[in-house]
């Protein structure tokens, strides 16, 4: 495994094994974040009946949020 990692460091132009491992960890974090976003999007799509979001809807939403006490937001 050590030889494989050293080869990846060389091929990838990394300065050290630590830098290579940090890149792998970062890629894994990004993958997990993407999966989480996809799960949330699917959950949202399956959450109920769709509504049409228009400029008027956004204006009403903005007004409701501005009139809501901070602890409720």
Secondary structure as UniProt FT lines:
FT   HELIX           2..12
FT   HELIX           17..45
FT   HELIX           55..67
FT   HELIX           70..72
//
